[in-house]
Amino acid sequence: MGAGHAHRLYRHAHSPVHALPPHTKLAAAFAFVIVVVSTPREAMWAFAVYAVLLAAVARAAQVPAVFLLKRLLIEIPFVAFAVLMPFVAQGERVDVLGMSLSVNGLWGAWNVLAKGTLGVATSVLLASTIELRELLLGLQRLRLPPLLVQIASFMIRYGDVIADEMRRMRIARESRGFEASGVRHWGVLAKSAGALFIRSYERGERVHLAMVSRGYTGSMPVIDEVTASRAQWSYAFALPVAALAVCLLGWIL
């Protein structure tokens, strides 16, 4: 996998978090999300502590707050869903600012917002500190099924190729005076989508034939092995272990 496949979420920096092996960061992020999801929704203080822990990680990773907050906007559809829950849920009702809201719906909305926001923030921090090639290395080191790793690697490698093909088709349409301005132009866009699918399919067949001619038998060669010391594992799991302590207190209290 070439080193040139960088993604927009990645933020280059020389921080202790960036220096960690990729599989330790993947495992720690997954464990942290599991702990957050397992926390009782009534322990509202616990989610505030989780947010402080993530802020500490962001500071250690040299990820600015503005960079993180902008990328949290991706959860807006979930926020809209959570806002509707108090109005449509059944059960005990309570009046808030003259509106009759469901108690279960309010708790459900809080549960979705708190856990969803923390989960998205964790994903953004992970993406900000791990490159695509490192991500594949980490998945491979964690013994993810090789077929899934291959699919992910092909998506990364040829995603930009397909995007560039779409850009060339758009330029070709615009050079001929086409401008999508209404429903009557949907037919042209649909034909463009069909042409893009055919071109992508044909390109995939050519790539597969080229790989077979070079000895591909269904499995890719092993990417460079990465290892992690006990100290690196301990540093990576400081976040989920601290979160686990908070979660246990949330259940006890």
N, C-alpha and C positions, 0 to 999 in steps of 0.2 A: 504493500500500500504506500503510495507516494506520500511524502510529507506535505505536499501542496494542498491537500484537501482540508482546508480550514473552514470552520463554520462561524457564523456571525455571533453566536452566543459566547464563543471562547474569548477570553481576555488574557492576553499574554502578560505574564508577570513572573518575577522571581520570588516566590513566596514559599513558606514551608508546606502549604497545602498543594501547590502546583508540583512540588518535588516528590510528593508521595506516589508510590506505585499505583497505577490505575485500578487494579483489582481491589486494593484496600479501600479506595474512595467509593467504588461501586458498592462494596459490601457494607461499608459504614452508612452510606446514604440509604440503602435498602433497609438496614436495621433501624435507623432513625425513623423512617416513615412508618414501619411496623409498630414501633413504640408509640408514635403519635396517634395512629389510628386506634390503638388499644386503650388509650387514655379515656376515662369516663368524661362525657361531655359536661357534666356538672362541675368538674374541677377546672373552672375558668382560669384560675391563677396559673395552672400548669401550662396552659397554652401561651401565656405571657412569658413564662420562663423559657419555653421552647423558642419563642421569637428572640429572646435575649441571647440564647445559645447560638442560634443561626446568625445573629448580628455579629457575635464574637468570631464565628468562622469566616464571615464575609470580611471582617476587618483583617483577620490573619491572612486571608487570601488576596487582600488588596483589591477587593471588588467594591466600587463606590455604591452608595445607597441609591443614587439616581439610576445607575445602570441596572440594579436589581429591581427597583420599583417599576421601571418602564417595561420590563419583561414579565412582570406579574400581571400586566394587562390582559394576558392571554386567558386568564380565568374569568373574564367578564361574563361569558355565557353561564358559567356556574353560579356567579353572583346573582344574575337575573333569575335563575331557577330557585336559588335560596330565598330571594325576596318574595317570591310567589307562595312559598310553602305556608307561611302563617295564615294566608287568606284561604287556601284550599284544603288544608288539613282538617281532620275531624277531631272531636273530643272537646275537652273543657275550653271555654272561651274566656278571654280577658280583654277589657277595653283599654286601648292605648291611643291617646290623642283622638278620641272619638271614634276609633275603628275597632271592630270586634275581630280579634285575632285568636288563633288557636295556640294554646300553650304548647302542645306537642309540636306544632309547626314552628313556633319560635325556637324551641330547643333544637329541632331538626335543622333550621336555617343556621343557627349558631354552629352546630356540629359540622355542617358542610363548609361554611365559610372558614372556620378556624382550621380544621384539618386539611381542607383543600388548599388554603393559602400556604400553610406550612409545607405541604407536599410539593406545591409548585415552586416555592422558594428553594427548597432542597434541590429540586431538579435543575433550577437555574444556576445555583451555586456549583453543582456538579458539572454542568455543561460549561460554566465559566472557567473551570480549572482543569479540564481534560480535553485533549484534542481527539479528533475522530480516529486517528490511527491508534492512539493510546486506549480509546474506548474498545476497539476490537481486540487489542492485546489483553485488556482487563477481562472482557467476556470470555476470551479463549482460556485465560488463566483460571477463571472460575468454573471451567469445565462446562460451559454452555454447549448444547448440541452443535457439532461442527457445521451442520447444514444451516442452522440459523445464523451462525457467524458468517458463512459464505454469502447468504442472502443479504445480510447487513453490509458486507464489504462491497458487493456488487451495486447495491443501492447508493452507497456513498460515491463509488467510482463513477457511475453513469448517471447519477442524478443531475450533475452539472451539464452533462452532454445533452440530456433531454431538454433541460432548461434553455440551453443555447440554441437548440433546434427550434423551440417555441419562439425565441427571440428573432431568429432569422425569418420564420414564417410571418411574424407580426410585421417586420420591416418590409417584407415582400408585399404584404397586403396594403400597408400604408403608402408604399411607393407607387401603387396603382390607384391611389385615391380612395381607398376604402377606409371608412371610419364607422365603427359600431355606435349607432345612436338610437336604436330602438329595436322593437321586437322583430321587425322585418329583416334585420341583419343576423338573427339567430341562426338561420340556415347556413350562412357562410361560416359562422363560428363552429357550427356542428360539423361541417365538412372539414374544417381545419383540424378539429379534434380527431376526426376519423383518420385523416392523413397522418397526423402525428402518431397515432397508435400503430398504423401500418409501418411507418418508418422505424419506430422504436422496436417493433416486433422483428422486422427484417434485420435491424442492426444487432439485436440479441442473437438471432440465428447465426449471423456472420461471426460474432464474437465466440459463440459456443463452438462452431466449426474450427475456428482458429485455436481455441484452447485444446480441443480434442486432437488436432494435428500436432500439438506440442506435448502430448502425453497426458492430458487431463483424463482422469478415470472416475471422477465424482468426489474427490477430496482435494482440498488445497494444501500446499506445503505449509508446515508449521511456521507461524510468524515468530520473530525473535522472542525467546522466553524472557519473562520478567519475574523477578523475585522480590520479596519483601522481608526485611528483618523483623524481629520481635518488637523492637522499638518503634518501627514504622507502623506495625499493626496496632500497637498501643496508642500511638498518637492519633491514628485514624479513628479508632473506636472510642476515643475520649468523648466525642459527641453523643453517640448512641448510649454509652454507659451512663453518662450524666442524665440523659433523657429517661433512661430506664428507672433511675432512682427517683426522678420527679414523678413518673407514672405510678410507681408503687406507692408513693406518698399520696397521690391523688386517689387511689383506691382505698387506702387506709383511712384518710381523713374525710 
